Amino acid sequence: MQSFNPPIRTLMGPGPSDVHPRVTAALARPTIGHLDPAFQDLMEDIKGALRRLFQTDNALTFPVSAPGSAGMETCFANLVEPGDTVIVARNGVFGSRMEENVRRAGGTAIMVDQDWGRAIDVDAVAKAFEAAGTVKALAFVHAETSTGVRSDAAALCALAREHGALSIVDCVTSLGGIPVEVDAWGADAVYSGSQKCLSAPPGLSPVTFSPRAEKAVEARTTPVNSWFLDLSLVMAYWSGDGGRSYHHTAPVNAMYGLHEALVMFEEDGMEACFKRHAHMHRALVAGLEAMGLDMLVPANERLLQLNTVQIPDGVDEAAVRAHLLSAYGLEIGAGLGPLAGKVWRIGLMGTAASQKNVLLCLTALEDALARQQVRLDRGAGVAAAEALL
């Protein structure tokens, strides 16, 4: 074996996103013990920063020591018991993963399906509540990574509360790129990931649980079907300012990276981060449309940080992505499920939401499409973006 030296890439796919050199430098700091008092101070810093980022006062807010999928499973494993009914609003891949989590927890999932590329229909969810009887929770994706759609989290969480149900919300792609207002929404269990708009490496999943969700966990009549993700055990390690009990060996250096990413987020300021994502999104879309490309999602439902672009007829989309990677070191994403072969997914998340990346992406796409004899106005995409930038 030899040491691995990864190629230099610009990451503009659905995640992970580019990691800032300050964060990679933080990862290389000396490892200390996961029960060291200095590390416990770091844990408290992270918890406080995540509360501010989630815009919540929830005491039960911390990063799960595993990627975003484990954050999802933490929410479902702790809140869903055998026999529970959960309404799952699905408008992409990650709604299907929610359904699978309900099933594995022993619950029954009532699916409310929406066309891929459109926001969840709140009225359709309301009708499902009226027909379902007693419902334990409503689960939905705020920012659907597979389609680039943003749904109305405030309305959906309010609907859940109106019917006495908890809300479980996937904010993996939204946290840090657009507002996530946990307390204002009245959301009960929310999970995210470190590798999207926070621009930290993959491997940590910030979660937050409301007091209502905590009471639901305490009222369980069956054990959580996961030792590692059982909140009653995990929080003995994460809660308090000292005297924590050993649960698992936390990924110490990964926590350094997340901490530094949160420091940078607060240095920039939340509103400034949101404005930057919005500004780069508008420039990218202007450039794509000037090239003659169409967006999949209506403007009022689009994610700013994950853009789904329809592929022109006759274009070998995999060849385009391969050319971008080999000639420009640029990664964009392919479509998933029914959108496979029909769209590209272009991420503008965290550090990747920059003028440099927008112009690189437009230049590279124009080159790749021209090589496939697509008729376009050369230079129009970059010019349109520059006019906004």
N, C-alpha and C positions, 0 to 999 in steps of 0.2 A: 504493500500500500504506500501511497504517497499523499502528502498534504493536498487538500482540496482547495483550489483557487477558483471561485466562481467568476463567470464572465460579468463584465459591467453591463447592467441593464437599466433602462428607464421603465419603471413599472406603471403602466397605465391601463391595467386590466381591472377585473373586479376585486382584486386583492390577492396578495398583500400589496401595499403601496410602498413608494420609496421611503427609506428610513434615513433620517437626517444624520449626518456625521456625529453630531453631539450625542445622539442616542446610541449609535454603535460604539462610541468612545465610552459611554457609561456602562455598556455591557462588559467591557474589558476591565472594569475596576476589580480590586481584590475581593474574592468571595469570602464572606463571613458566615457564621452559623445562623440558621433560621430562627434560633431562640436568643441570639445575641441582642442585648439591650439597644444597640445602635440600629439593628435591623427592625426591631419593634418600633422605634421612632419613625423609621422609613414607612412602615406599614400604616401608622397613624396619618402620616402626610398623604399617602396614597388614598386612604379612605376619605379624608377631608376633600381632596381635590376631585375625587369621583363624585362626591355629593354635590359639589359646585357644578360639575360638568353635567350631571343628570338633573340638576336644578331640583334637588330634593333635600329634605331634612331626615330622610330614612336612616335610622341607626344601622340597619342591616344592609350595608353597602360595602362591597369589597371585590377584588378580582379573584375569580376562580382560577386555580393553578392548572389551567388547561385551555385549549382554544375555545372559540365562540360556541361550537357545537356542545361543549360541556356546560357552558352557561345556559344554553337552551335546556339541556337535560336536567340541570340543577333546578330550574323552575318547575318543570313538569314532574320530576321525580318527587319533589317535596310537596307539591300542591295537589296532585291528582292521585286519588286512591281507587282501588278496584270498585267498580260500579258507578263511579262519577261520570256525569255527562259533561262534555266540553264541546262548545261550538268553535270550530276552526274555520276562519275566513281565509280562503286560499286564492291567490292570484299569481302564483309562481312556484318555483321549486321548494322554497323554504316553508311554505304552508303545508306541503306534503310531508316534510320532516316533522312538523308539529303534529300532524295526524299520527305518524308513526310513534312519536313519543307518548301520545295519549294512549294508544293501543298497548304499548309495552308496559305502561303503568297500570294497566287493567281497566282503563276507562273506555267510554264509548264516545267516539268523535262524530259529531254532526257537521258535515261539510257544507259550507256556503261558497260555491265556486264563482269566480269572476274571470272574465276574459283576461288572458295574459297581455300585459301592456296597458291595463286600466286599473284605477284605484278600486279598492273594495267598496261595494255598494252598501252604504249604511242601512238603507231601507230593507235590503234583502236580509241583512243580519237581524234587523228588528223583527221581521217576519219569522225567522228561524227561532228566535227567542219565544215568540208567541205560540209557536207550535210545539216547542220542545218540553215544556213543563219545567221541572227543577233543573237548573244548569249550574255546575260548579264554577266554570270559567269560560271566558271568551279569549281565544288566542288568535293573534294576527301579526303580520309583518308590517312594521311602520315603513321601512325602506327595503323594497324587494330587490335584492341584488341580481336576480335572474332576469328582471325586466326593466329596471330603472324607474320604478313607480313609487311614489309617495302617497300613502293613504292617510286619512283624517283620523289621527290617533285620539285627539280630544273627543271627537264625536263617538268613536267606538268605545272608548273607556267609559264615557258617560252612559252609554247604552248598557254596558255591563253592570254598572252600579245601579242603574234604574231597575234592573231585574235581579238585584241581589247577588250578582256573580262577580268573581274576581276577573281581572284582566291580565293576560300574559302577553308581553309585547317584545317582538324582535326588533332591536335597534342596532344591529350589528353594523350596518352601513351608514346609519344616520348619525350616531353619536360623534360629535366634534365637527360635523359638516353642515348640519342644519339643526335648528333648536330641538332638543329633547327635553320636555318640560314635565317631568314625572309627577310632581305634586300638583301642578296646574291641571294636568290631564286627569288626575286621580287614578293613575296606573298603579297596579299592585305588584307585579313581578316583571322586571325589565332586564334584558341581557344584551351585551354587546361583545365586541372583540377588540383586541389591541392593534390589529394589523391594517385597519381601514383608515379612517380620517385622523386617528391619533398618530399614525406613522411610526408605531413601535413594531418590533418583530411579532410574528404570530406566536401564540402560545398562552395568552392570558385572556380571560373573559370577565370584564366588569359586570357585576349584577347589583341590583338593588331591590329590596322587598319592603313593601309598605307595612305599617302596623297591622292592617287587616290580613295581609298575607302571612305575617308572623303568627297571628292567632290561628290561622287555618293550619299552619304547620304544627303548632302546639296541640291542636284539637284532633290530630290524626288518630285513628283507631288501629291503623296497621303500620308496621315499620316501613321506613323509606327503603325502596328496593335498590339501594346503592349505598354501600358503606362510605365510599370516598366522597359522595356528593350530599350526604345527609347533613343538613344545616345544623341540626342539634349537636353534631360532633364537630363540624368545621368551625363553627363560631366560637367554640371553646379556645381555638387558636387565634382567631381574628379579633375577638372582642376584648375591650378593656385596654388600659394603658400599661399593663404589666401582668405578670403571673399567668401568662398563657400556658395552656397545656398542649403537649405535643399531639399533633394529629397527622401531619405529613411533612416531609421536607419540602418547603416552598422553593420554587425556582428562583433563587436569590438574585442571580445576575439578570434574569428576565425582569424581575421587579425593579432593578436599577434602571433598565431601559424604559419601562412604563413610567417610572417616576420622572425621568428626564423629559419624556415626551409631554407629560402633564405640566412640568415646569415651563416648557416652551409654549404650550398652549396658553397658559396663564400670562406669560410675558407678552404674547401677541394680543391677548384679550379675546373673549368669546365672540363679541360682536364683529370684531375685525376678522376673525377666522371665518365666520359665516359670510361676511361680505366678500372675502377673497374667493371662497368657493363659488359664490353666485356670479362674481365678475368673470372668473375663468370659464364657468359654464356658458355664460352668454357669448363670450368670445369664441369658444369652441363651436357652439351651435351655429353662430353666424358664419364661421368658416366652412363648416360642413355643408350648410345650405347653399352657400355661394358656389360650392363645388358641384351642386346638383344632387346632393344626398338628402334623404328624408329621415326624420326622427320617427321612432315608433310611437312614443308616448305623447299625448296631448300636452301642450305647454303648461297648463295649470296643474298637471299631475306628475310632472317630471321630477326626478331626483337631480339635484345640482351636481352631485358628485359621482353619478354613475349614468352614463349616457348610452342609450341603445339606438344604434344607427342601422337603418334598413339597407341591406346589401343589394346593389343594382342587379337586374336580371343578367344572367350569363357570366357573372363574375365568380371565379374560383376563390371563395372566401378564405379557405385554408392556405392557398398559395399567397394571398395578400398578407396574412398574418406571418407566414414563414419569411416573406421578403422583409417585412418590417423588423423582424427579429434578427435576421442575418445581416441586413444592410445597415440598419439603424440602431440595433440593440434595443428596440422598442417592443414592449409586450402589450398587446390589447387582448381582450377576451372574446371567445366565441359564444354563440347562443346556446341555450340549454333547452332540453325538452322540445316542445313544439316550435320553439324559436331557433333550434339548431339549424345552421345553414342559411338563416334568414336575417340575422342581425349580428353586428359586432357590439361588444360592450366595452366602452371606453371610460376608464376611471379617472377622476380628478379628485383624489382623496389626500388630505393632509399635505405633506411636502410635495406631492405630485401635482397639486393644484397651483401651477406656476405658469407664467407667461412663456418661459422657455419650453415647457412640455407641450403647451397648446400649439405653439408654432412648429415644434418638431413633429408632432402627430399629424398636423395638416400637411406639412411638406412630405412626410413619408407616405401618407395615404395617397396623395396626388401622384407621387412617383409610382407606387404599386399599381394603382388603377390605370395609369397611362400605359404601363407595361402590358396590361390586358386589353388594350385598345378601347378603353372607355373614353368616350368623347367628353371632355371637360375644358373649362376655361383655365388654362395654366396660370397659376399665381393668384387666382381669384379668391381662393380659400384663405390664404395667408393675408392677403390685402384686407379682406373683410374682418378678419380677427384683429389685425393690427389697428384698424380704424377704431375698434372698441377699446383695445388695450392702451 
